[in-house]
């Protein structure tokens, strides 16, 4: 499951640098998460780092991108191959 950032985002800038996959970027009005790059930190950390640092708790699971832990790991591995 990729994560998403809701309209409660206050653009505090703390989530973007925490993402190990560079899945977070500034959108038109708030930060956005690219579901093709978001692995919920699977392969990097035990917990999603953006969720850990978000002061307003506006980063829930994206219901439009439901993935199993195995799918998230496969995405992580594919992203690592591209980065190499």
Secondary structure by P-SEA (a helix, b strand, c coil): cbbbbccccccccccccccccccccccccbbbbcccccccccccccccccccccccccccccccccccaaaaaaaaaaaaaaac
